Amino acid sequence: MAFLDVENLTIKFGGLTAVDHVNFKVNQGEIFSIIGPNGAGKTTVFNMLTGVYNVTEGSIEFKGKKIQNQTAQFIVKEGIARTFQNIRLFDNCRVIENVLIGMTIKTNYNFFDVICRTKKYRDVHSKMLNHAVDLLDEIGLANKTDVYADSLPYGDQRKLEIARAMATGAELILLDEPAAGMNPKETDDLMKFIGTLKYKGYTIILIDHDMKFIMNISDRILVLNHGKKIAEGLPNEVMTNSDVIAAYLGGTH
């Protein structure tokens, strides 16, 4: 059984079919990339996987459970989290507070516990704080716990956003254009960081336009064009596929 099994994924906006019967499977522990020209449907697929958009047709099965058309909160609780092309940190919160916010999705205290600072709240919050510090240590930001998010260098902001996704308890992390706006050094650092996530047991799906980044980091690649799947395979297979060259790299058949 695939970790994530997507069958005939389709979404229509009025008379426009944005994603058209797309099929793919993602295995646990792999880095799976989705590429294609602008408007190919990549982010739309992400939005269906994470409950932002409802599926018109098809199914999304995660660890054997159908999750299509569930709420975003439900999907996060099931173990799927994401980042966005435009960084969405809480700029006026400290680094550690951004990570703690990611953990609140699975807290088991109530409003009364928070207001009254009950023992239950104190115990849970203490565990969350320790876990947040551990996560920041893993990503190399342990010395910046009290720094405000908007004061971080761009590359560290990207790492913090990924750490917040990790903090939800996710097993599958979707990264939307993680290398966007990065210089070559930052991109190389990010590639190494994502590689460490794989070896920590996370499964990664990512979208990016940086072909060198994609080819160097991916185990397998899915290519979309005009909402349809045109290729899938190993990086070297995709790179030499005539349909991909024609649609994405600007070549001809």
C-alpha positions as CSV (number, residue, x, y, z in Angstrom):
1,M,0.0,0.0,0.0
2,A,1.3,3.4,-1.0
3,F,1.8,6.0,1.8
4,L,-0.2,8.5,-0.4
5,D,-2.3,7.2,-3.2
6,V,-3.9,9.8,-5.5
7,E,-6.4,8.5,-8.2
8,N,-8.1,10.4,-11.0
9,L,-7.6,13.7,-9.1
10,T,-9.8,16.3,-10.9
11,I,-11.0,19.8,-10.1
12,K,-13.1,22.1,-12.1
13,F,-13.7,25.8,-11.6
14,G,-16.9,26.5,-13.6
15,G,-16.2,25.3,-17.1
16,L,-12.4,25.2,-16.6
17,T,-10.7,21.8,-15.7
18,A,-7.6,22.9,-13.7
19,V,-6.5,19.4,-12.8
20,D,-7.6,16.5,-15.1
21,H,-7.6,12.9,-13.8
22,V,-4.1,12.9,-12.3
23,N,-2.8,9.7,-10.8
24,F,0.3,9.2,-8.6
25,K,1.6,7.4,-5.6
26,V,4.1,8.5,-3.0
27,N,6.1,6.0,-1.0
28,Q,6.9,6.5,2.7
29,G,10.3,8.2,3.2
30,E,10.8,9.5,-0.4
31,I,11.2,13.0,-1.8
32,F,8.6,13.3,-4.6
33,S,8.6,16.4,-6.7
34,I,5.8,17.9,-8.9
35,I,7.0,20.2,-11.7
36,G,5.5,21.8,-14.8
37,P,5.1,25.2,-16.5
38,N,3.3,28.1,-14.8
39,G,-0.4,27.3,-14.7
40,A,0.2,23.5,-14.9
41,G,-1.9,22.8,-11.8
42,K,0.9,22.1,-9.3
43,T,-0.3,24.3,-6.4
44,T,-3.9,23.3,-7.2
45,V,-2.9,19.7,-6.5
46,F,-1.3,20.9,-3.2
47,N,-4.5,22.7,-2.3
48,M,-6.6,19.6,-2.8
49,L,-4.2,17.4,-0.8
50,T,-4.4,19.8,2.1
51,G,-8.1,20.5,2.1
52,V,-8.0,24.1,0.7
53,Y,-10.0,23.0,-2.3
54,N,-12.6,20.3,-2.6
55,V,-12.0,17.6,-5.2
56,T,-14.5,17.5,-8.1
57,E,-13.6,13.9,-8.9
58,G,-11.2,11.2,-7.7
59,S,-9.7,10.1,-4.4
60,I,-6.8,10.9,-2.1
61,E,-5.8,8.1,0.3
62,F,-3.3,8.7,3.0
63,K,-2.1,5.7,5.0
64,G,-5.1,3.8,3.8
65,K,-7.7,6.5,4.8
66,K,-9.6,8.5,2.3
67,I,-9.0,12.2,3.0
68,Q,-10.4,14.1,0.0
69,N,-12.8,16.9,0.7
70,Q,-12.0,16.9,4.4
71,T,-11.1,20.1,6.3
72,A,-7.6,21.4,6.4
73,Q,-7.6,20.9,10.2
74,F,-8.6,17.3,9.8
75,I,-5.9,16.7,7.3
76,V,-3.2,18.3,9.5
77,K,-4.4,16.1,12.4
78,E,-4.0,13.0,10.1
79,G,-0.3,13.9,9.6
80,I,0.0,16.1,6.5
81,A,1.3,19.7,6.8
82,R,2.6,22.2,4.2
83,T,4.5,25.4,3.6
84,F,3.6,28.1,1.1
85,Q,5.3,29.8,-1.8
86,N,5.1,33.1,0.0
87,I,6.4,32.6,3.5
88,R,3.6,32.8,6.1
89,L,5.3,33.2,9.4
90,F,3.9,35.2,12.3
91,D,6.4,38.0,11.9
92,N,5.6,39.7,15.2
93,C,6.1,36.4,17.2
94,R,9.4,35.0,18.3
95,V,10.9,32.0,16.6
96,I,9.9,29.6,19.4
97,E,6.4,31.0,19.4
98,N,6.0,30.2,15.7
99,V,6.9,26.6,16.4
100,L,4.6,26.4,19.4
101,I,1.7,27.6,17.2
102,G,2.3,24.6,15.0
103,M,1.8,22.3,18.0
104,T,-1.5,23.7,19.1
105,I,-3.4,21.6,16.5
106,K,-2.9,18.6,18.7
107,T,-3.1,20.0,22.2
108,N,-5.5,18.4,24.6
109,Y,-6.2,21.2,27.1
110,N,-9.3,23.5,26.9
111,F,-10.0,27.2,27.2
112,F,-10.5,26.8,31.0
113,D,-7.1,25.2,31.4
114,V,-5.5,28.1,29.5
115,I,-7.2,30.9,31.5
116,C,-6.7,29.3,34.9
117,R,-3.2,27.9,34.1
118,T,-4.2,24.5,35.4
119,K,-1.7,21.8,36.1
120,K,-2.8,20.1,32.9
121,Y,-2.0,23.2,30.9
122,R,1.4,23.7,32.6
123,D,2.4,20.1,32.0
124,V,1.4,20.1,28.4
125,H,2.9,23.5,27.7
126,S,6.2,22.4,29.3
127,K,6.4,19.3,27.1
128,M,5.5,21.5,24.0
129,L,8.2,24.0,24.9
130,N,10.8,21.2,25.3
131,H,9.8,19.7,22.0
132,A,9.9,23.1,20.3
133,V,13.5,23.7,21.5
134,D,14.5,20.2,20.3
135,L,13.0,21.0,16.8
136,L,14.9,24.3,16.6
137,D,18.0,22.5,17.6
138,E,17.5,20.0,14.8
139,I,17.3,22.8,12.2
140,G,20.1,24.9,13.6
141,L,18.0,27.7,15.1
142,A,18.3,26.8,18.8
143,N,20.4,30.0,19.4
144,K,17.6,32.2,17.9
145,T,14.6,31.1,19.9
146,D,13.8,34.6,21.1
147,V,14.5,36.4,17.8
148,Y,11.4,37.7,16.0
149,A,10.6,35.8,12.9
150,D,10.9,38.8,10.6
151,S,14.4,39.5,11.8
152,L,15.7,36.1,10.5
153,P,17.7,35.8,7.2
154,Y,15.5,34.6,4.4
155,G,16.9,31.0,4.4
156,D,16.3,30.7,8.2
157,Q,12.7,31.9,7.7
158,R,12.2,29.0,5.2
159,K,13.6,26.6,7.7
160,L,11.4,28.0,10.5
161,E,8.3,27.6,8.3
162,I,9.3,23.9,7.7
163,A,9.9,23.5,11.5
164,R,6.4,24.8,12.2
165,A,5.0,22.2,9.8
166,M,7.1,19.5,11.5
167,A,5.7,20.7,14.9
168,T,2.2,19.7,13.9
169,G,3.4,16.1,14.1
170,A,3.3,15.7,10.3
171,E,4.7,12.6,8.6
172,L,4.1,14.0,5.1
173,I,5.3,17.6,4.5
174,L,4.4,19.5,1.3
175,L,6.9,22.2,0.3
176,D,5.6,24.8,-2.1
177,E,8.5,26.6,-3.9
178,P,10.9,26.3,-0.9
179,A,13.9,27.5,-2.9
180,A,12.1,30.5,-4.4
181,G,14.1,33.7,-4.0
182,M,17.2,32.0,-2.6
183,N,20.8,32.5,-3.8
184,P,22.9,29.4,-4.7
185,K,24.4,29.1,-1.2
186,E,20.9,29.2,0.5
187,T,19.6,26.7,-2.1
188,D,22.4,24.3,-1.4
189,D,21.9,24.7,2.4
190,L,18.1,24.0,1.9
191,M,18.8,20.9,-0.2
192,K,21.0,19.5,2.6
193,F,18.3,20.4,5.2
194,I,15.5,18.7,3.2
195,G,17.8,15.7,2.8
196,T,18.2,15.4,6.6
197,L,14.4,15.4,6.9
198,K,14.2,12.4,4.7
199,Y,16.7,10.5,6.9
200,K,14.7,11.5,10.0
201,G,11.7,9.6,8.5
202,Y,9.7,12.4,6.9
203,T,8.1,12.0,3.5
204,I,8.4,15.1,1.3
205,I,6.4,16.3,-1.7
206,L,7.8,19.5,-3.2
207,I,7.1,22.0,-6.0
208,D,9.9,24.2,-7.3
209,H,11.0,25.9,-10.6
210,D,14.7,25.4,-9.9
211,M,15.5,22.4,-12.1
212,K,18.9,21.9,-10.7
213,F,17.5,21.8,-7.2
214,I,14.7,19.4,-8.3
215,M,17.0,17.0,-10.2
216,N,19.5,16.8,-7.4
217,I,17.1,16.2,-4.5
218,S,14.2,14.2,-5.9
219,D,13.7,10.4,-5.8
220,R,10.9,10.6,-8.3
221,I,9.3,13.4,-10.3
222,L,5.8,14.0,-11.6
223,V,5.3,16.4,-14.5
224,L,2.1,18.3,-15.2
225,N,1.1,20.4,-18.1
226,H,-2.3,22.1,-18.5
227,G,-3.6,20.1,-15.5
228,K,-2.6,16.7,-17.0
229,K,0.1,14.3,-16.1
230,I,2.6,14.0,-19.0
231,A,5.4,12.1,-17.3
232,E,6.5,10.5,-14.1
233,G,9.8,8.7,-13.2
234,L,13.3,9.0,-12.0
235,P,15.0,12.4,-12.5
236,N,17.2,11.2,-15.4
237,E,14.1,9.7,-17.1
238,V,12.1,12.9,-16.7
239,M,14.9,15.1,-17.9
240,T,15.2,13.2,-21.2
241,N,11.5,12.8,-21.8
242,S,10.5,14.4,-25.0
243,D,7.1,15.6,-23.7
244,V,8.8,17.2,-20.8
245,I,11.3,18.9,-23.0
246,A,8.6,20.2,-25.3
247,A,6.2,21.4,-22.5
248,Y,8.6,22.5,-19.8
249,L,12.1,23.0,-21.1
250,G,11.1,24.6,-24.3
251,G,12.4,22.0,-26.7
252,T,10.6,20.1,-29.4
253,H,9.7,16.4,-30.0
